[in-house]
Amino acid sequence: MQVEDELWPRAANWLQAGAGDCDIAVFGVPAHLTSISPSQANQTPQAVRAALMRYSLQSTTGNLARLRALDFGDVVEPDSPEGEARTKELTENAVNHSKLAIALGGDNSITYAVGSGALSSSDALITLDAHHDIRTGISNGSPVRRLIEEFGLNGKNIIQIGINDFSNSPEYSKKAKDYGITVISRDEIAKLGVEACVAKALGSVNAERVHIDFDVDVCDRSFVPATPASAPGGISAYELRLFARLLCQDSRVRSIDITEIDSTQDAEDQRTVRLAALLVLEAAAGVSQR
């Protein structure tokens, strides 16, 4: 039987069920049916919540206990058109009642519904992703194209950080350029550093609200074995955590999603799911510094 230490409160107990006004609003979007690679990413929101039991609320930014964090629950069957409508509705509710809404995926298809629920067409999207996600059709490879073509987001207000070599076709790379998307490549992160890339990304958008898509396959595969499309040579887990904290310090960032983790395929030590839980905490730490 595990003995609890009253002087070491767990982050999982900080996240309370509810749907009122708060600093941090968390909700699950367990989408997986349209994933290009077969996935049980629908199991991941609950796995991330459970992983919060492993962490405290103390960081170099101070004690996150001073922030109110509420769990708004999960979207039911988010993969259908009706499910996307439910996702948009829950996103709008979470954004309107918090400083930062955090959607737990689910595969990357959720970025379309979450983004369109959080933003207007004049707002901005920043992705942390090895891929452009502008494929045709409806899948985890198409949310950015759908936000441009179906929702009306201006490609010039889209910044993609971490785009990796050999992870996109020449045709889609050209299409991203034609849309006006700004790309900060994996090589550029290595040359400039995280802080400079954050400044470049936030300085490139002209919008009242920004949504951040954290597709965890932007990381090196050794850190995220539960992401089907991750590759050797992505960014480190520390770099992704730092991106989350620094980006969420900007008050224009009202929503984020954390996607592309199939918790059933994780390493025995649950390193991918644990990283996702830390992204929740790093994002909250960023909010605490606003």
MIFI-934884 format. One record per residue: y, z, x of N, C-alpha, C in turn; residue in three letters. Coordinates in pm, whole numbers, padded with zeros to 5 digits, always signed. Atoms other than C-alpha are relative to their C-alpha. Layout:
<pts>
YZXYZXYZXALA...
</pts>
This chain:
<pts>
-00120+00000+00084+00000+00000+00000+00125+00000+00088MET-00121+00012-00080+00339-00102+00138+00097+00112-00033GLN-00097-00107+00019+00584+00183+00188+00140-00059+00010VAL-00136+00052+00001+00942+00097+00096+00094+00097+00071GLU-00101-00078-00070+01232+00218+00310+00130-00013-00078ASP-00121+00006+00083+01531+00310+00096+00123-00039+00080GLU-00112+00041-00086+01757+00239+00394-00011-00146+00044LEU+00021+00141-00035+01624-00122+00419-00020-00079-00129TRP+00014+00072+00128+01698-00286+00081-00034-00147+00023PRO+00049+00137-00015+01530-00622+00034+00088-00098-00078ARG-00084+00101+00065+01716-00942-00052-00054-00038-00137ALA+00058+00036+00130+01472-01010-00338+00049+00092-00111ALA-00048-00095+00102+01596-00697-00518+00148-00018-00030ASN-00142+00033+00020+01956-00813-00478+00016-00108-00106TRP-00005+00110+00096+01881-01124-00685-00058+00049-00132LEU+00040-00056+00128+01872-00992-01041-00001-00107-00110GLN+00004+00093+00113+01773-01181-01356+00124+00017-00087ALA-00119-00006+00084+02072-01270-01569+00073-00132+00003GLY-00072+00127+00008+02320-01542-01659+00148+00023-00028ALA-00141-00028+00021+02667-01387-01650+00085-00039+00119GLY-00090+00028-00111+02965-01402-01418-00053+00067+00128ASP+00056-00050-00124+02865-01358-01055+00059-00076+00118CYS-00039+00073-00119+02929-01464-00699-00099-00112+00031ASP+00107+00094-00033+02593-01639-00644-00091-00016-00122ILE+00090+00030+00113+02397-01808-00925-00115-00085+00053ALA+00119+00070-00048+02041-01912-00836-00081-00048-00120VAL+00090+00048+00105+01816-02129-01052-00099-00099+00059PHE+00105+00087-00050+01498-02329-01009-00006-00131-00076GLY+00020+00133+00060+01446-02700-01070-00132-00054+00056VAL+00132+00031-00057+01069-02750-01019-00048-00143-00026PRO+00035+00141+00018+01064-03131-01016-00097-00044+00110ALA+00094+00050-00100+00779-03314-00843-00071-00129-00041HIS+00084+00108+00050+00634-03591-01059+00039-00138+00052LEU-00042+00133-00048+00840-03881-00920+00007-00007+00153THR-00005-00003-00146+00800-03785-00554-00079-00116+00060SER+00067+00112-00066+00711-04080-00328-00131+00046+00064ILE+00122-00061-00054+00460-03858-00145-00049+00102-00102SER+00051-00100+00096+00232-03658-00379+00040+00141+00043PRO-00060-00128-00035+00381-03311-00396-00022+00101-00112SER-00002-00110+00095+00348-02974-00562+00126+00085+00023GLN-00127-00068-00024+00711-02893-00496+00044+00083-00120ALA-00030-00082+00116+00721-02747-00847-00037+00146+00021ASN+00039-00138-00031+00560-02436-00696+00103+00072+00088GLN-00085-00054-00106+00843-02384-00450+00108+00098-00046THR-00103-00099+00037+01121-02207-00647-00051+00143-00002PRO+00053-00135+00004+00899-01907-00709-00038+00049+00140GLN+00036-00038-00137+00776-01912-00348+00123+00043+00079ALA-00123-00036-00070+01135-01901-00220+00049+00137-00046VAL-00040-00132+00050+01219-01609-00446-00086+00109+00063ARG+00090-00099-00059+00913-01424-00316+00031+00021+00148ALA-00029-00011-00143+01011-01498+00045+00124+00085+00027ALA-00117-00085-00018+01340-01313-00007-00040+00146+00023LEU+00049-00136-00026+01129-00996+00006-00005+00030+00150MET+00014-00019-00144+01106-01049+00382+00133+00026+00071ARG-00130-00005-00066+01479-01028+00446+00090+00107-00058TYR-00101-00097+00042+01765-00781+00429+00128-00075-00038SER-00129+00058+00038+02125-00839+00325+00104+00013+00110LEU-00094-00025-00108+02283-00755+00660+00008-00120+00094GLN-00021+00109-00095+02435-01028+00879+00126+00027+00079SER-00122-00016-00078+02715-01077+01127+00124-00011-00087THR-00112+00007+00094+02938-01149+00825+00015+00128-00080THR-00003-00124+00077+02863-00803+00683-00115+00008-00097GLY+00106-00028+00096+02650-00672+00400+00019-00084-00125ASN-00011+00086+00118+02582-00927+00126-00014+00077-00131LEU+00013-00079+00123+02522-00643-00120+00131+00005-00077ALA-00129-00001+00072+02892-00665-00202+00016-00121-00091ARG-00001+00115+00088+02820-01001-00368-00097+00023-00116LEU+00091-00008+00115+02670-01015-00717-00079-00130-00008ARG+00087+00118+00004+02371-01252-00727-00090+00008-00122ALA+00081+00004+00121+02202-01354-01051-00094-00119+00002LEU+00101+00105+00012+01889-01558-01118+00002-00052-00144ASP-00015+00060+00133+01950-01794-01410-00131-00059-00053PHE+00129+00050+00045+01580-01889-01434-00025-00143+00042GLY+00044+00135-00037+01408-02227-01412+00019-00099-00114ASP-00002+00110+00097+01454-02560-01585-00144-00031-00040VAL+00134+00035+00049+01153-02644-01804-00020-00150+00011VAL+00039+00142-00012+00985-02977-01718+00119-00089+00036GLU-00123+00071-00038+01278-03123-01522-00018-00147+00033PRO+00022+00137-00048+01116-03459-01436+00033-00109-00100ASP-00027+00101+00103+01183-03639-01767+00151-00017-00019SER-00142+00012+00033+01519-03774-01889+00053+00122-00075PRO-00041-00121+00071+01532-03478-02125+00009+00118+00096GLU-00004-00106-00101+01453-03251-01831+00122-00010+00089GLY-00122+00016-00080+01738-03399-01630+00121+00049-00080GLU-00110-00050+00083+01968-03324-01924+00003+00152-00001ALA+00006-00147-00006+01847-02963-01923+00048+00051+00136ARG-00046-00038-00134+01908-02949-01547+00152-00006+00009THR-00146+00013+00000+02265-03075-01589+00064+00116-00075LYS-00056-00108+00082+02328-02816-01861-00006+00134+00073GLU+00013-00126-00072+02194-02525-01656+00090+00001+00123LEU-00090+00008-00115+02386-02646-01350+00144+00028-00040THR-00137-00022+00048+02712-02660-01544+00023+00147-00030GLU-00013-00141+00034+02651-02308-01673+00009+00085+00126ASN+00000-00078-00124+02572-02174-01325+00130-00019+00078ALA-00124+00027-00074+02873-02344-01165+00119+00068-00067VAL-00114-00056+00073+03111-02223-01437+00005+00152+00004ASN+00004-00146+00000+03000-01862-01395-00017+00059+00139HIS+00022-00051-00136+02982-01832-01016+00096-00064+00099SER-00070+00064-00111+03151-01904-00687-00086-00107+00064LYS+00093+00097-00056+02838-02087-00570-00128+00002-00081LEU+00127+00016+00070+02542-02220-00768-00102-00059+00097ALA+00104+00042-00093+02216-02262-00574-00122-00043-00078ILE+00118+00053+00068+01943-02489-00713-00116-00004+00098ALA+00121+00001-00081+01595-02432-00572-00093-00109-00050LEU+00095+00103+00038+01384-02748-00573-00141+00043+00034GLY-00015+00133+00050+01163-02915-00638+00026-00100+00113GLY-00026+00107-00096+01177-03249-00463+00145-00045-00010ASP-00141+00041-00014+01498-03432-00374+00053-00079-00120ASN-00048+00067+00121+01512-03612-00709+00099+00088-00075SER-00086-00089+00078+01690-03303-00844+00147-00015+00036ILE-00139+00012-00043+02006-03388-00648+00082-00084-00099THR-00074+00079+00099+02097-03646-00913+00045+00087-00117TYR-00034-00079+00118+02083-03409-01210+00088+00119+00036ALA-00081-00114-00041+02222-03109-01024+00141-00047+00039VAL-00130+00051-00041+02499-03315-00864+00086-00044-00116GLY-00078+00049+00114+02602-03477-01190+00038+00113-00096SER-00039-00117+00079+02604-03135-01359+00109+00082+00066GLY-00096-00081-00075+02817-02979-01086+00133-00070+00024ALA-00115+00078-00046+03064-03260-01014+00058-00087-00109LEU-00054+00115+00073+03298-03510-01172-00013-00121+00091SER+00017+00121-00081+03291-03870-01054+00102-00010+00113SER-00101+00002-00107+03600-03801-00838-00028+00104+00108SER+00034-00104-00096+03426-03521-00646-00085-00055+00113ASP+00063+00043-00125+03218-03529-00327-00140+00058+00016ALA+00136-00040-00034+02862-03503-00200-00016-00002+00151LEU+00040-00003-00139+02747-03394+00145-00151+00024+00003ILE+00144-00020-00012+02379-03434+00231-00037+00038+00142THR+00069-00028-00126+02179-03277+00512-00138-00059-00017LEU+00119+00077+00034+01896-03528+00522-00027-00101+00110ASP+00035+00106-00095+01707-03759+00755+00011-00138-00062ALA+00007+00127+00073+01721-04030+00485+00125-00022-00084HIS-00116+00033+00082+01989-04212+00287-00023+00028-00148HIS+00034-00025+00141+01808-04165-00049+00073-00095-00095ASP-00064+00101+00086+01943-04490-00194-00101-00107-00041ILE+00102+00094+00045+01613-04653-00290+00022-00038-00146ARG-00002+00039+00140+01574-04839-00616-00094+00090-00079THR+00087-00080+00084+01405-04671-00912+00045+00144-00010GLY-00027-00143+00017+01388-04301-00993-00107+00076+00076ILE+00094-00075-00084+01228-04083-00728+00080+00095+00087SER-00071-00084-00096+01308-03833-00456+00068-00082+00110ASN-00068+00089-00094+01426-04134-00255+00119-00072-00057GLY-00107+00077+00065+01694-04246-00500+00120+00079-00051SER-00108-00073+00069+01932-03962-00601+00140-00040+00041PRO-00136+00036-00043+02229-04074-00390+00041-00133-00064VAL-00031+00127+00067+02210-04432-00524+00032+00025-00147ARG-00023-00027+00141+02188-04295-00878+00135+00068-00024ARG-00130-00064+00016+02491-04073-00827+00114-00101+00015LEU-00101+00104-00016+02686-04378-00712-00002-00097-00119ILE+00009+00110+00097+02560-04639-00959-00004+00048-00145GLU+00012-00047+00139+02483-04429-01269+00107+00103-00036GLU-00098-00105+00026+02721-04133-01237+00142-00042+00035PHE-00132+00050-00038+03009-04316-01070+00063+00068+00119GLY-00055-00063-00120+03050-04112-00752+00042-00107+00100LEU-00052+00096-00097+03259-04296-00494-00073+00018+00133ASN+00071-00009-00126+03055-04376-00182+00086+00051+00114GLY-00089-00048-00105+03361-04298+00028+00014+00152-00001LYS-00001-00145+00009+03328-03937-00089-00140+00057+00021ASN+00134-00045-00033+02970-03910+00036-00015+00003+00152ILE+00021-00018-00143+02894-03773+00383-00148+00034+00019ILE+00142-00027-00025+02536-03784+00515-00018+00045+00145GLN+00016-00064-00130+02456-03551+00804-00148+00006+00037ILE+00137-00013-00048+02138-03575+01011-00085-00123-00018GLY+00076+00124+00016+02036-03933+00934-00069-00031+00133ILE+00080+00007-00121+01755-03992+01180-00050-00142+00027ASN+00055+00130-00039+01634-04296+01372-00143-00015-00053ASP+00134+00037+00043+01323-04471+01238-00041+00066-00132PHE+00028-00063+00129+01353-04291+00902+00061-00076-00116SER-00063+00082+00104+01546-04562+00712-00017-00148+00036ASN+00014+00143-00026+01510-04937+00673+00135-00061+00034SER-00127+00068-00026+01774-05182+00801+00076-00033-00128PRO-00064+00037+00126+01839-05289+00442+00074+00119-00063GLU-00064-00116+00061+01912-04936+00319+00112+00053+00089TYR-00110-00039-00088+02122-04857+00626+00123-00087-00027SER-00111+00090+00033+02334-05164+00547+00060+00034-00136LYS-00048-00033+00134+02354-05064+00182+00086+00126+00002LYS-00081-00122-00013+02480-04717+00276+00138-00033+00055ALA-00129+00042-00056+02751-04881+00486+00082-00074-00104LYS-00071+00075+00104+02840-05115+00200+00056+00093-00107ASP-00050-00099+00096+02876-04815-00033+00122+00075+00054TYR-00109-00075-00061+03127-04667+00212-00038+00140+00044GLY+00048-00132-00040+02911-04365+00298+00029+00026+00148ILE-00020-00043-00138+03008-04177+00615-00128+00064+00051THR+00124-00051-00057+02707-04108+00837+00030+00077+00128VAL-00002-00080-00122+02689-03828+01094-00146+00011+00043ILE+00141+00013-00035+02365-03906+01272-00054+00121+00074SER+00065-00104-00081+02115-03678+01439+00055-00001+00142ARG-00056+00009-00136+02247-03804+01775+00140+00059+00007ASP-00137-00051-00001+02604-03718+01678+00002+00152-00009GLU+00010-00146+00004+02504-03362+01589-00027+00055+00139ILE+00035-00045-00135+02348-03327+01934+00119-00009+00095ALA-00113+00021-00090+02662-03460+02102+00119+00090-00033LYS-00121-00072+00042+02931-03283+01897-00022+00147-00029LEU+00027-00137+00043+02763-02963+01779+00022+00017-00149GLY-00005-00023+00145+02732-02818+01430+00142+00022-00048VAL-00135-00033+00047+03085-02678+01403+00088-00124-00011GLU-00081+00122+00004+03249-03011+01487-00044-00093-00112ALA+00050+00087+00107+03024-03198+01244+00039+00053-00137CYS-00045-00059+00127+03107-02953+00964+00147-00032-00023VAL-00142+00030+00012+03478-03000+01033+00022-00146-00035ALA-00013+00143+00029+03437-03378+01032-00039-00030-00144LYS+00048+00027+00135+03239-03377+00707+00099+00050-00104ALA-00092-00057+00099+03472-03144+00516+00137-00067+00006LEU-00128+00069-00014+03776-03325+00654-00001-00142-00052GLY+00013+00139+00045+03641-03659+00532-00001-00014-00152SER+00009+00009+00146+03622-03569+00162+00133+00037-00063VAL-00121-00026+00076+03910-03577-00082-00043+00031-00143ASN+00057-00037+00129+03782-03382-00380+00027+00147-00027ALA-00015-00140+00038+03824-03059-00574-00130+00076+00014GLU+00130-00064-00009+03452-02989-00573-00092-00080+00092ARG+00098+00061-00089+03174-03057-00322-00137+00058-00032VAL+00139-00043+00012+02799-03044-00377-00070-00030+00132HIS+00076+00017-00124+02571-02996-00073-00148-00012-00033ILE+00144+00019+00014+02218-03133-00072-00067+00035+00133ASP+00077-00038-00118+01997-02951+00180-00143-00049-00018PHE+00137+00052-00004+01692-03176+00212-00059+00048+00132ASP+00047-00071-00118+01490-02967+00453-00072-00091+00098VAL+00063+00090-00097+01322-03274+00606+00097-00050+00106ASP-00094+00026-00108+01637-03305+00816-00041+00074+00127VAL+00042-00081-00114+01469-03049+01043-00118-00061+00075CYS+00117+00034-00080+01219-03103+01321-00126+00048-00072ASP+00121-00031+00076+00869-03106+01176-00067+00130+00042ARG+00060-00126-00043+00762-02808+01384+00055+00119-00077SER-00061-00108+00077+01001-02593+01179-00035-00009-00149PHE+00014+00020+00145+00921-02743+00837-00125-00082-00033VAL+00121+00076+00026+00556-02850+00807-00026-00027-00148PRO+00021+00020+00143+00576-02825+00427+00091-00106-00060ALA-00081+00112+00050+00822-03116+00400-00070-00130+00038THR+00085+00116-00028+00624-03441+00367+00061-00103+00096PRO-00061+00108-00079+00878-03670+00537+00074+00048+00124ALA-00066-00047-00123+00999-03450+00823-00064-00066+00121SER+00047+00069-00119+00966-03598+01170+00031+00082+00125ALA-00037-00063-00126+00960-03470+01529+00140-00046+00043PRO-00133+00037-00050+01313-03460+01668+00112+00018-00099GLY-00109-00034+00091+01507-03343+01365+00079+00118+00053GLY-00081-00113-00046+01758-03060+01383-00084+00127-00004ILE+00074-00126-00005+01650-02703+01446+00024+00083-00126SER-00019-00091+00113+01607-02429+01188+00132+00075+00013ALA-00127-00069-00021+01900-02245+01343+00118-00089-00036TYR-00110+00092+00032+02123-02553+01316+00016-00015-00152GLU-00009+00013+00146+02037-02593+00946+00060+00126-00061LEU-00057-00125+00049+02112-02225+00884+00150+00006+00026ARG-00142-00002-00033+02447-02261+01062+00078-00098-00087LEU-00065+00094+00093+02533-02570+00857+00021+00066-00136PHE-00012-00062+00132+02466-02372+00538+00113+00102-00002ALA-00103-00104-00002+02687-02083+00640+00140-00060+00012ARG-00133+00055-00025+02978-02291+00770+00049-00085-00117LEU-00042+00084+00113+02981-02544+00485+00038+00084-00121LEU-00024-00080+00120+02970-02273+00219+00118+00095+00014CYS-00126-00073-00015+03275-02102+00366+00115-00071-00070GLN-00104+00079+00066+03478-02382+00206-00007+00023-00151ASP+00000-00035+00143+03580-02280-00148-00021-00121-00090SER+00028+00119+00081+03546-02641-00264-00149-00020-00023ARG+00145+00011+00016+03170-02613-00218-00041+00095-00112VAL+00033-00079+00118+03066-02496-00564-00149+00001-00032ARG+00143+00008+00031+02698-02591-00561-00076-00058+00118SER+00090+00058-00099+02406-02664-00332-00138-00014-00062ILE+00142-00001+00033+02044-02763-00369-00081+00008+00129ASP+00094-00013-00112+01750-02687-00139-00129-00067-00043ILE+00105+00085+00054+01478-02950-00168-00102-00045+00104THR+00103+00070-00078+01170-03131-00038-00097+00094+00071GLU+00100-00092-00053+00944-02832+00025-00116+00008-00098ILE+00123-00022+00077+00586-02827-00102-00063+00127+00055ASP+00042-00129-00053+00506-02460-00061-00152+00010+00015SER+00146-00005-00011+00134-02526-00110-00051-00062+00130THR+00037+00066-00125+00133-02728+00214+00061+00068+00123GLN-00069-00066-00110+00317-02474+00428-00100+00054+00103ASP+00081-00065-00103+00188-02328+00753-00038+00140-00048ALA+00048-00133+00040+00003-01998+00730+00112+00104+00004GLU-00109-00098-00012+00317-01813+00837+00115-00027-00097ASP-00100+00034+00103+00518-01977+00551+00137-00030+00061GLN-00127+00018-00069+00784-02089+00796+00099-00087-00078ARG-00092+00087+00075+00926-02362+00568+00063+00074-00116THR-00050-00076+00114+00958-02142+00261+00093+00112+00047VAL-00087-00106-00053+01103-01862+00472+00135-00056+00042ARG-00127+00063-00035+01366-02103+00604+00083-00025-00126LEU-00073+00023+00126+01459-02197+00246+00063+00129-00051ALA-00055-00128+00043+01503-01829+00160+00120+00039+00087ALA-00113-00029-00089+01727-01789+00465+00121-00089-00030LEU-00112+00085+00040+01936-02087+00348+00076+00061-00118LEU-00066-00069+00111+02005-01896+00026+00092+00109+00055VAL-00078-00110-00055+02124-01599+00231+00115-00049+00088LEU-00107+00055-00082+02323-01808+00479+00113-00058-00087GLU-00101+00053+00092+02499-01986+00192+00083+00114-00059ALA-00072-00117+00053+02586-01647+00040+00090+00062+00105ALA-00084-00052-00108+02712-01530+00379+00126-00085+00016ALA-00118+00085-00004+02942-01832+00383+00098+00033-00110GLY-00088-00037+00113+03077-01741+00038+00073+00131+00031VAL-00062-00130-00030+03143-01386+00163+00118-00014+00096SER-00108+00021-00097+03378-01535+00427+00117-00081-00056GLN-00110+00079+00058+03599-01730+00187+00128+00083-00012ARG
</pts>
